[in-house]
Amino acid sequence: MGSWFRSEEMTYVSLIVEEDAAPSFIREVGSLGCIQFSDLNPDLTPFQRPYVSYIKRCDEIERKIRYLHSEVKLLNIPVAEAGKVEDFLETNTQQTGLPFIESLEASLGVYESHLIELNSFGTKLSQEYIRKVEYHNLLKKSIKFAAAHLPSIVTPNRRVIDDESGVVLSPMNDETFPDMLPLVDSSNEMVFSTIGGTISTADRDRFYRAVFRATRGNCMIRFSSLGDRAKDARGNHIDKVCFIMFFKSAAMEVKLKRICDAFAANRYDVSAIHNADVMRHLSQQNQREMKDTKTILDANIIARFKIGTEVAVHLETWLWSIRREKSIYHTMNLLKNDVAAGHFLHGRGWVLTAQLPRVTSILKRTKGSKSSSASALIEPVKDPWPTSPTHFTTNKYTWAFQEFVNTYGIPRYREANPALFTAATFPFFFGVMYGDIGHGSILSMAALYLILTESKARSRGMDEMLAGLYSARYMLFAMGLMAVYAGFIYNDYFALGLNLLGSRYEFTEHVEGAKATYQGTYGDSATVYPFGVDPAWKLSGNELLFYNSMKMKMSVILGIFHMTFGILLRGLNCWYFQSTLDLVCEFIPMLLFALSLFGYMVVMIFVKWSIDWNHRMALGTCAYSIQGELGACELSTATFCYNAAGKTCTAQSPLSEVCTLGYGGTSGGCQPPNLITTLINMALTPVILQEGSGPAPTAGRTVRVHCTGFGKNRDLTQKFWSTKDKNEPFSFVIGQGKVIKGWDEGVMTMITCTPDYAYGPGGFPAWGIMPNSTLMFEIEVLDV
C-alpha cells in the first residue's frame, strides 16, 4: 500500500559494462523492470547510432515471422502459445544473443523461401485447375447443347428460342416469310463459328447487352451456370456461368473476342462442337489433366501444411525473443562508448532504490569475452538531474485504476497517488449516480464472468478492444457491487420499490390519490425504515421531487467532501516536498475558498435536514389558544387568536409579526431569512424614479397612484395599460391583497414582477398579458 501511495524511490546511477556483456546485463535487468536508461547520444540520429544494423536485422527477422504467421493462419493451423511473459523471461534464457539471431535468421530464411516457392507454384496450379474445371463444365454443356439444339438451328419459324438457359438470335430466319426454306439442306448444313468461355455471374447481363449491341442481334449466345459441383482446389464454389456464341463473320469474331477480354472472360476452344467424337475426346483429355493438377495441388498443400505445422510451435516464442533482442539493441544505442578502453560502454539511468543491490549483483556476474581483468562498475551520481520518473507497483486489481488516473495526468515523483483513493471512490460514486439493484446486478455478473474466464480468453487470443475490457474486469465488478449497494439505499429495482423490510406507511393500494399515514412519531428512530428509502415513496405523487432532492443534495455533499479531500492531498504534497510557497499561496487559499462557498452550502443542507419543519411551520400560524394549544383557535370563527409566544394576532397580521423567530415569507411558516431575501430580490427589482416629500406608504394605508404597465405579449417595451391615458388615478389599500403582490410591495418605484407576483399562469388576455408573463410597472404615488 505504501508503494502505491507514493511512487517508488529512484536512484540515478552511472554504470560501465563490457560491450560483449552489455546484452546479457540489459536482458536480465530488463526482465526485472527496475531501470530506465538516459540517452547519452542525443546528438545522433537513429541512423547514426552504432547498433542500428542489428535493429534492422531484427526488423527483417520480425517481418519473416509475421509472414510465416499469416501463412499458418491461412492454413488454419493453431499457433502454440508461448505462455505468460514472466515465465518466458525466466525460462527462455538460451534463446538470446547474436548466435541465436544468426541461427533464427537462417532457419526463417529457409522456411520463407520454401513457402514463397510453394505459394507461387500453388497459385499457378490453382489458376490452372480452375480453368480446367471451367473447361470441363463448358465441354459438358456444349456437348449437351449440340445434341439437343444444333440440328434445328436453321429450321424455319425458329427465330427465337427462349428457355431458362439463354436466348438465340439467328439471322437465318425471318418471321415475315414463314414459308422460306433453309439456305442449305441437312446434307450440306451451314457451319457457324463459335466462341466459348466463362464469365462472372454478376457480369452476365451486361455481357449479353454488349454482345447484342456489338453484333446488332446477329449472334446466338447461350448461358448456363457451372453448377454446384464446380469448385476450386480449396472447395469454394466457382460463381461463374459458361457461355457459347455462334456467329458468321470474321469481323464479328474480332469484336466478340475484344468484348470477352474487356469483361475478363476466360475463352476456351469449342470449335469442334459440330463433331461429337472430338468434343468427347477433348472432355476426357481435360478431365485427366484436371485430376493430375488436383493431385499436384494436394501435394503442394501438404508440403505447405507440413512447414506450417513445424513453425507454428515456435512462432510466438520466436516473435517474443526477437522483440526482446531488438529492445536490447535499442537500449544499447542509449549507451556511450567513451571509456578509455574501447570495448566498454558507459551508461546512466534511474534504478529503483530497492532493486539497486540486485542490479549491482547482476552487473558484477556478467562477463564479456574480450577482457576478464577489468570489472564492471555501478555507482550513484551526485550531479543534479531532472525530476525522477514515476513508478508504481500494481496488480490485476489496481492496474485499471492506475491507468484511469494516468489518462488525466501521471503523478510526479513521490507525489501522493490519487489512484489509491480512486480504487474506492470511483466505484462508489458510480453507484451513487447509477444506483439500481437490477442493473447493478447485471453489471456485477458480467464482470464476474470476465474474471472467471480471463485465463481462457487469453489462451484463445484477444483483440485490442476485448483485451481492454478484460483488463478493467475488477473495476467493473466493484462498480456493479456499488450500484447494487446504492440501489438498496434508493430502494430501486428497475425503477420499482421493494418492500423487503415492511413500509412504515399505511395506505390503500390500487386507489388513485389515497393518503398515506405514517405509523410512528416524528423523530422516533424506532419507526424509521431500517435500511434505505421507504418503498412508499415509490408510489407517492411527489416521488420525483423527493428523489431528485435527496440525490442532488447527497451528490453535492459527497462531491464537496471529495473535492476538499483532494485539496488536503495537495496540502499533504506541499508538506512532504517542503514547499512553503505552494502551501501558503495555493493550498490555504484553495481550502478557504472551497470551505467558505461549498462548505457553507453543505453545512446549510445539514441544518435544513435537522430542522423539525412541522414545528417550524406551526410557529408561523395564528392558531394558538391563550393556553398555547395549537389548533384550539381558528380565525374563521374568532376575531383574533394567539401565536406561539402568546401574543394576539388577526388575519391581517403580517407573517413577520406572527412568527416568533421574527421573520417570515409569503408562503406561510417561519422561513429562513436568507431564502426570503432571495425570493424578494428575484421577484422585485425596484428603481426609484423620483423621491417624494410626503409620508411613506405602509401596510394598511390607502394610496392613490398613477400606474403604467409594460409587458404586452411578453415584450417589456410594449405598454398594455396606464391610468394616465384617461387621467384616472387608481386607489387601493396596501397589504390587503386587493391588487397583485407586486403592487402591495412596491410603490413609487419602477418594479419588475415575476409571474408569481403578477398574474401567474392565467395571465390577463384582455390586456394582452400572456400566461406566466413577467411584467414591469411604473407606479407614481399621488397621496397616502
N, C-alpha and C positions, 0 to 999 in steps of 0.2 A: 504493500500500500504506500509505504514511504517513497519508493522509487517511482511510483506513478503520480504522487502529489507534486513532486519536483523532479525535473529530468536528472538523469544520471550525471554524476560528476565526471568531468573530462580532464585529461592531462595532455598538453601539447608536447610532443616528443620529437626528437631528431634521431634517426637511425642510419646506420651504414651496414650494408649487406653485400656479400659477394654476388656478382651478376648471375653466376650459374645457380646459386642458392635462392635468388630472389623469387622465381616462380613457386618453388616449394613453400617458402615463407608466406608469400601472399596467399597461396591456396589455403594454408592452414588457418591463418588469422582471418581470412575472408569467410571461412566456414563458421567462425565464432561470431561474426557480425559486430565486432567491437572496435573497429578502426576506420577512420576516414582520412585519406591522404590529401595533402595540399599539392597544388600544381606548382612545381618548381621550374617549369618551362613555359611560362605564359607567353613568351615572345614567339614561340614556334607554332606554325600552323599544323593542323592534323597530318598533313602530308610530309612535314619535315621531321616528325618525331621518329626516334630510332627504331621502334618496333612496329611501324606501320605495315611493313611487308608481312609480318606474322599475322596481323589483324586481317589483311586482305586474304591471306591464305585460309584463315579460319572462316571468313565470309564465303569463300568459294566452297569449302567443305560443307558449310551450313546450307548452301544452295543445293548441293548434291543430295544432302539428306532430305531436304524439302521435296526435291524431285522424286526421290525414291518413295517418300511418304505418299505423294499424290498417286504414284503408280500402284502402291499397295492398297490404298483406299479405293482405287478404280477396280481392283480385282476383288474387293470386298473381303480382304484378309484383315483380321483384327490385329491391331498393334499392341504388343505387350507393354504393360505399364511399368515404369521404372520405380514405382513406389513413392514414398514420401521424400521430399527434398532433404530432410535431415538425415534419413537413412542413406540416401545416395551420397551425401557428402562424407559420411563416415565409412561406407563400405567400398566406394569406388575410388580408392586412393591410388590404384595402379594405373588406371586409365587417364594418364595425365603426362604432361611434358612433351618435348619436341619429338622423341621417338614414337610416342602414341599418335601425334599428329601426322607424322610421315606414314605410319602403318595404316592409319584410318584413311588417309588421303589416297593411298594406293588401292586399298580394298574398295573404297567407294568409286574410284575411277573405273575399276574393272566392272563392278555392278552396273554403273551408269552406262558404260559403252555397250555392254551386253543388252541392257534394256532398250537403249536407243536403237540398236540394230534390230532387235526383235520387234520393237514397235513399228519401225519403218517398214520392215518386211511384212508384219502383220497388217498394217494399213493397206499396203498394196494388195495383199491376199484378200482382205475383207472387201475391197472395192471390186476385185476380180470376181469374188464369189457372188456378190450382189448382182453383178452383170450376168453371171451365169444363171442365177435364179430368175432374173428378169427375162433373159433369153429363153429359158426353159418354159416359162409360163406363156411367153409370146408365141413360141412354136406350137404349144398345145392349143392355144386359142385359134391360131391361124389354120392349123390342120382341121379343126372342128368347123371353122367358118367355111373353108374351101369345100369341105364335104357337103355342107348344108346349103350354101348360097351361091357358090361360084358358077354352076351351070346355068343359072337363071338370071345372070346379070343383064343380058340384052333382051330379055323377054318383054314383049310389048305390054303396055299398061302397067309397068312396074317402076315407074319413075321414082317413087318414094317408098322405101321400106322402113317402117317405123316400129322399132321394138325397144326393149329396155336397155339394149347394149349399144345403140348408135343410130346414125342417120345415113342413108345412102343418097348421094346426089349424083345422078347419072345423066350425062349429056347424050346418051344413046337413044333415049325415048322421048316422045313428045305427046302429051295427052291431047293435043289439038288434032292429032292424026291417029285415032285408035286402031285403024286397020293397017298401020305401017308395019311392014315385015322387017326382020332383022337385017342389018347390013351384011352380015355373013351368016352362013348356015352353021349348024352344030359341028359339021366335019371340019370347018375352017374358022373356028371361033377366034374373034379378035382378042389379042393379048394386051393387058394393061401393065404399065409399070407400077411398082409397089415400093412403099417405104414403111417400115415397121419400127416400133420403138416403145419406150415407156416414158411417162411424164408424171409429175406430181399431181395427186388428186385435186389439190386446190387450184391448179392451173388449167384443169381440163376445159372449162367453159371458155376461158379467154383464148386458149389454144385453138379451140374449134372455131371461134369467131374470126381469129386471124387467118386461119386456113380458108374459111369460106370467102372472106373478103379478098384474099390474095388470088384465089382461083376463080372468083365470081361464080361459085357454086359448081364448077366443072371438076369436081373431085368427090370420090366416095371415101368416107372416113368412118371407121368403126372403132368404138371404145369398148373395153372390158376390164373389170377390176382384176388385179392379180390374184385375189382370193386370200383367205385367212392363212393358208399354208405357206404363203410366200414370206419367208423370214430370213433375216441376215444371219451371220455367223453367231451372234450373241442371242438369237432367239427373238429379236424385236421384229414386229410386223413391218413390212415394206409398204408404206402408204403411197402406192402409185397405181396408175392404170396403164394398160398397154393399148396401143392403137395400131391400126394398119390403114394406109391410104392407097387408093387406086386412082391413077391419072394417066393421061395420054399426051404428054408434051415434055420435051427436054427442057424448055424454058420454065415450065411449071415445076419440074423436078428441082431446079436450082432454087426457086422461091421457097419450096417446101422445106428443103434442107436448111436454108437460112432461118426459117421460122423455127425449126426444131432446135437449132443452135441457140437462137435467142431465148427460148424457153428452157434451156439446159436439159433438153430431152436426150435420152440415150437411144441412138439408132442402131438397129440390128438388121442382118441380111435375111429377108424373107422373099427374095426374088424368085425362088423356086416354088412359090405357093401353088402354081398350076400342076406341079409334079408331086404327087403324094408320096412316092417312094423316096425321093430326095429329101423331102421335109422330115420323114420319119428317120432317115439316116442322120440328118443334122441334129434331130432331137436326141437320138441315142448317143451320138458323139458328145454333145453338150452335157448330157447327163453324166457320162463317165468323167468328163473333165471337172464337173461340179463336185462329184464325190471325191476326186483326187485333191481338189482345192480345199474341201472341207477337212480332209484328213491332215493336210499340212497345216491348216489353220488350228486344228485341235492340238497338234504337236507344238505349235508356236505358243498357244495359250498355256499349255502345260509347262513349257520352259519358263515363261514369264511368271507363272504361279509358283514354280519352284524357287526362283530367285526372290520373289516377294515374300514367300514363307520364311526363307532363310534370313532376310534382312529385317522382317517385321519384329523379330525377337529383340533386336538391338537398336532399333531406330530411335526410340525415346532416350535411351541411355547415351547413344552417340550424340544426340542433339544437346542434351544437358552437359555432356562432357566438353563438347566443342564450344559451347557458350561460356562455360567456365574458363576454358583456356583463353578465349577471346577477352573476357573481362580481366584476366590476369595480365595480358599484354596491354590492355587499356590502362591498367593501374601502373604498370612498369613505365609507360610513357609519361607518367607524372613525376617519376624519379629523375635524378640528375646524375650524370657521370662526371662529377667534378672532384673526385677523390684523387690524391696523388698517384696511387696505384690504379691503373686504368681499368682493372676488372672489378671495381667496386661501384656500387650505386648508393647515392645519398638521397634520403627522403625525409619528409616531415609530415606529421599528421596528428589528428586527435584520437586518443585512445581512452576507452572507459577506464577510469581510475581503478575500479575494482578488478579489471582484467589485465592491468599492466604487468603484474608478476607472471601471469600465464603467457603474455605476449613475449616478455623477455626470455622466458624458458624456451619458447618455440624458436626464437631468433638464434639463441645460443646453440641449439642442437642441429640447426640446418647448416650444411656444409656444401661448399662448391667443389669443383674438380680441379681448379687451377691453383689453389693455394689453401693449405691447411694450417699454416702457421699464424696467419692473421685472423683474429677473432672478430665476430660481429659486435656492433655497438649500438646501444639504445640509451638515451638519457633525456630527461625533461629539458625543455627550452625555457629560459628565463625571460627572453625578449618579449615585449608587448605584442599582442596579436589581436585581431578582431574577435568579436564575441564567439564563444564556443558553440558548436552545433548542439541541437536539442535531440535527446534520445530518450524514449520511453520504452520500458519493457511491458508488452501487452500479452494477453492471451486470447483465446477464442471469444470470450465474452466481452472483454474490454476493447478489442481491436476496432469494432464497429463504432463505438462511441468516440474513440480517439480520432478515427478518420472523419467522423461527423464534425468534430471540433476543428480539425485541421482544414476543412473546407472554408471555414471563416477566417482562420489565421492560426499558424503554428506558434505555440508559446515560446517566449525567449528562453535562453539558457537559464535554468534554475528558477524560472518563474512558476508560480502556482498554476497547476494544470487544471483548467475548467472541466476537462473530460472526467475527472474523478467524481465531480458532483453531477455532471451531465448524465452519468450512468444511472443515477437515481432520479434526478429531476425531470429529465426528458420523458421517460415513460409515464411518470406521474402526471405531468402537465398534459400529455396526450390523453390520458384517462380523464382528466378534468374537462378537456374540450370535447371529447367524443365518448363520454361515459354512456355505455349501453351494455347490459348483460348479454344480450343476444349477439350483437356484432362483435363485442369483445371476446366472446367465447369462440366465434368463428375465426377471428384473427389468432387467438391463442392456439387453437387446434391446427391451423395451417402452419404456424411457426413451429409447433411441436413436431409436425410431420417433417419439416425441413431439418430439424435437429436429429431426428431418428434416422433419416435417410441420407445424411450428409456423406458418410463413407461410401455408400453405394453409388451416389451421384458422382463423386469424384472418380471412382473407378470406371464409370461409364464415359466420363468426359463431359464438360460443361462449356457452353459458350460464355461470353463476357457478361451478358445480362443475367443468366441463371447463376453464374458464379457470384455476382454481386448480391443477388437475392439470398443465396445460402450464407454469405459472409455476414449478413445482418440478421440471421435467424434468431440469435439470442436477444437482440434488441426488439425484434418484432414480438417475441414471446413475452418479454417484460411489458411492452406496450399493451398487448392483449390482456394480460393479467390486471394491469392498472385500469384499463377500460371496464373490465368486469367489476373491479372494486368500486370505481366511481359510479357504475351503473346501479350497484346495490345502494350507494348513498342517494342517488337520484330516484331510486325505485323505478327504473326504466328498463323494460324488456321489450324491445322493438316498439317503443312508444306506448307500452301498456304497463300499468301498475300491478305489482304483485303483492297480494295481501298475505304475506308469509307469517307475520307476527301479530296479526289482528289490528284492524284500524281502531283508532281512538275516537272516531266519529260515528254516529248513528244516523242513518238516512234511509229513505225509502228507495229501493233500487228500481230502475226502469221507469222512473217518474221524472218527467222534464220539469226542472225548476224546484225540485224537492229541497228542503232546507236541511243541512247537516248540523247536528247538535254535538258539541264537544263533551265527551264523557269524562269530565275531570275538572279540576280547579285550575284557574290560570296561574302559571308559575310552578305548579306541582310537578316535580321531576318524575314522580312515580307514574304519572298518567301520560308521559311523553312516549311517542313511538320509539321502541328500543334502538333501532338502527336505521338511519336514513330518513327519507321523507315519508310521511303517512300516505298510504295509497289513495286516501280520499281526495287528495289534491289532484289526482289524475282525472277525477270526474267533476271537479268544480268548474264553475263558469269562468273564474279568473285564473285558471291553470297557467295559461301562457304568461300572464303578468307576474304571477308568483315565481315561476321557474326562471323567467328571464331576470327578474330582480335578484333572486338568490344566486344564480350562476354568475351574473355580472359582478355583483359585489364580492363573491368568493374569488372570482378570477382577478379582480382588482387587488384584493388583499394578497393573494399568492404571488401575483406578478410583482407587486411593490416589494414584498419580502425578498423575492428572488433578485430583483434589481439592487436592493440595499445590500444583500449578501455579496453580490458582485463588486459593489463599491468597497465593502470591507476587505475582499480579497485584494483589491487594488491597494488599499492601505497596508495590508499584510506584505505585499511585494515591496512597497516603499520602505517598510521597516526592515525587511530582510536585506535589501540592497543598500540600506543606509542612505537613502535618497531623501534628505530633508526638504529639498526644494519641491520635489513631487508631492511629498506628504503635506506640506503647507499650502502649496499653490494649486494642487489638483485634488487630493483626497478629501481634505477638510471642506473646501467649497462644494465639491460634489455631494458630500454627505449632508451638509447643511441644506443645500438646495433641495435634495430629494426628500429629506425629512420634513422640511418646512412646508412643502407643497403636497407631495404624495403621502408622506407620513401623517400629516394632519388629516388628510382625507380618510385614511384607514382608521384613525382614532375616532373620527366622526361617525364612521359606519358602525363601529362597536358601540359608541354612545347611543346611536339610534336603536341598535338591537337591544340595548339594556333598558330602554325606557318602557314602562307599562303604559301603552298608548290608550288603553281603556280608561285608566285613571287620569292620564293627561288630558284627554278629550273631555272627561267629566268636569275637570277644573274650569273649563270654558263654557259651562252651561249654567243658565239661571233657572235651576230646577231643584234647589235645596229648600228644606223647611227650616224653621228657626232652630230646630234641634240638630241641624246638619245632616238630615237624611236625604240622600239623593233620590229624586223621583217622587218625593212626597208633595211637591208643589208644581203646578202646571200653569203657565201664563195664559193658557186658553180659558181657564176658569177663574184665575186670580189676577188682580190688578198688578201685583208685584210678588216677587219671590226673593230668594236669597242665593248668593253664590257660595262657594265652598268656604269662604272666610267669614260668612255670616252677615255680609253687607247686602242691603236691599238692592234689587235691580229690576228693571222692566224690559219690555220688548224693544224699547228704543235705546236701551243702554248699549254703548259700543262694546265690542268684544274685549278691547284692551282694559276696560274697567271691570268686566265680569271675570276675566282670567286673574287668578290670584298671583300669577307669576309676573303680571304687569305687561304682557304683550299678547297679541293675537292677530289673526289674519281674517280673511273674508270667507273661509271655508268652514269655520267653526272649530272649537277646541283651542287649546293653547299651543300654537305652532311656534317652532323655533324662530327667533327674531331674524336671523340671517336669511332664512327662507322667505319670510315676509318681505324683507327689504329687497331681495332679489326679484320677487314677483312684482312688486310695485314698480321697481326700476324697469322691468321688462315691459310692463303694461303702460306706464305713463312716462313720457319724456317731456316735462314742462319747459316752456320757454316764455319768460315774461317779456311781453312786448312793450308795455308802458306802466311804470309804477303809479299806483293811485294814492290818493291822500285820505280816503275815507276809512271807516273801520274795516278790519279784515273779516271776510266771510267765515263763519264757523258753523258746525253742525247744529241743526235745529232752527237756523235763521232763514228768513225768506229773502231771496235775492232776485233782482230784475236785471236781465242780461240781454245783450245782443250776441248772437252766435251765428257763425258761418261754418258749414261742414264741407269737407273735401273727401273725396274717395269714391266718386261715382264710377261704377263699372271697374272697381279696383284700381282706379287711377287717382292718386292723391293730388293731382293738379286740377282735377275737374270738380267744380262745386255742384253739390246736389241739393242744397237748401241754405237759406240765410234769412234771418229776421230783418236784416237791413233792406231787403228788396222792397218790402212794404212798410218799412219803418214801424214794425210792431214788435217791441221788446217782449221777452219771454220771462215769466216768473215761476219759481219753484222753491220748495223748502229743501235745504241741504241735508243730506244724510237720511232721508225718509224713503229712499228707493222709488221716488216718483219719476225719476229720469234714469238714464243709463249710468252705470258705475263711473264711467269716465267723467261725467258732469258733476257727480257728487264729490269726486276727489280732486278736481282741477277747475279752478275759475280764475279769470283774469290772466290766462296763460294760453299759449299755443300747446295743445295736448295731442298726443298720438295714442289712440286706443286700439289695443289688440282686440280680436273678435270677442273674447270673453268679457271685455269691458265695454263692448259696443252692442251690436245687435245679434251676435252669435250665429249659430248655424241657420237660423231662419231668415236673416237679412231683413231688408226693407225694400221689396220690389217697387213700391210706389215711388220711391225716391231714387231708384236705380242702384240701391245698395245690394250687392251680391252676398250670398251666404258666406259666413266666415271671412268677412272683409275687415281689413284694418282701416280705420278712419282717422282723420285729423280735423280738430275743431279749433277755431279761433273764438275765444269767449271774452267778451268785454262786460265787466260788472258795472252797471249803471248806478244802483243803490242797494243798500242792505237794510 
